[in-house]
Amino acid sequence: MRTGPLRQVSVFTTPQAEEAVAELLGGAFGLAATTHADLEKGTTTACVYLTETSPWSSRCRRQLREQLEELRAGGVDVGSARISTRRLRPEDWATSWKRHFKTLEVGGQLLIKPSWSKRRPERGQAVVVLDPGLSFGTGHHPTTLFCLGQLVKVTAELTAPCVLDLGTGSGILAIAAVKLGCSRVMGVDYDADAVRIARANARSNRVAGRIRFFQQDLTKGRGEVGGERFDVVCANLMADLLLAERKRILGFVRPGGWLVLETAAGAGERVERLFSELGFDDVAITPDLAGRDRVAEGRWPG
């Protein structure tokens, strides 16, 4: 864990706007936002943790405020949307996480929990043990949770599929894929730290020998993936990258295979149209809790 001081940037909002605000906050800094709820007050707080090298200024605050007001203008009840910042030591951050980080069930078939949790899985429930990190997901971020749910759904229809996880981050999707019975799994990320952490998380879940993690910039070719094709490809990527590299992404999916992808902030219809133009069948648009569009899975005829 990093030992330098951190800056906690928080937005106080409503439970109804939790996903939208967490996604906005995480996207603003390129980090996984965390959330926790105060049940007595009926409020939710979304946070990111910035290192000394991460940008924060009055301009950042102003831009974040403008984006929150855009959500409000779009009909999202963001509540007060008050922005708060404070300095804290890494040990204080870790203690805070232990208070707020909860176990997570996905589709009744997958349990994600921190190492200190004594929660036992239900019969037949796969378990992923994952502790929070400053920059990499634990499954609580809306985009990751969405992709986990789709992965549970798709893998239930296939027998021991092979899976490619593009933008693997903490490795949570790749690890979950192995736990759900996938036969061959590969995780790719452009960030060397992400690859290092994903490998460590795979080791702690005793699946390191069943996942291949590689550092790769998707914009610079197929890299270590080469000409391989997969039954399931998870692409939890920013909308701009998803669209710019859509032909390459589809090239990783075998004929008849599935692509699980996510986008928000109203980009769903554009993603649906552009992927459909390439022959991608059954692209499903589903609304998230904030009433915006999210793209679910679709089948690639090849």
Secondary structure, DSSP 4 states (H G I P E B T S, - for coil): ---S-EEEEEEEE-GGGHHHHHHHHHHHHTS--EEEEETTTTEEEEEEEE-TTS---HHHHHHHHHHHHHHHHTT---TT-EEEEEEE-HHHHHHHHHHH---EEETTTEEEE-TT--PPPPTT-EEEE----SSS--S-SHHHHHHHHHHHHHHTTSSS-EEEEES-TTSHHHHHHHHTT-SEEEEEES-HHHHHHHHHHHHHTT-GGGEEEEE--GGG--GGGTT--EEEEEE---HHHHHHTHHHHHTTEEEEEEEEE---TT-HHHHHHHHHHTT-B---EEE-TTS-EEE-EEEE--
